[in-house]
Amino acid sequence: MRWMMQRPLQSGSGIVEAAKGKHMSIELDKEVRKEAIASIERYFRENMEERIGNIAAGALLGFFIEEIGPAIYNQAVAEVQERLQAKVMDLDIELHEEPFRYWRKHDAPRGR
């Protein structure tokens, strides 16, 4: 199953097609798609007055992925960016080295 998504990306994202303004194509793994369709069929069996067939469940899955998928994707990307930015900001603290330590080390009183 494929769905297309258009999303403006920042430079350096590594997704060439999307960076050029083309749609991004995402394909669900066969097992994931199969499980999602089975879940939709079960949901209809247990919560709706009508059952839904395999083909209709697949079409509904495709609709939701195309319609709502980009919003979920964009939120996930924003959350990952936020987490990465926080980690990058911590690098200065974790990796900071004090400069000009040579003379401080040599000027320290020596135990004689």
Buried (B, 14 or more C-beta within 10 A) or exposed (E): BEBEBEEEBEEEEEEEEBBEEEEBEBEBEEEEBEEBBEEBBEEBEEEEEEEBEEEBBBBBBBEBBBEEBBEEBEEEBEEEEEEEEEEEEEEEEEEEEEEEEEEEEEEEEEEE
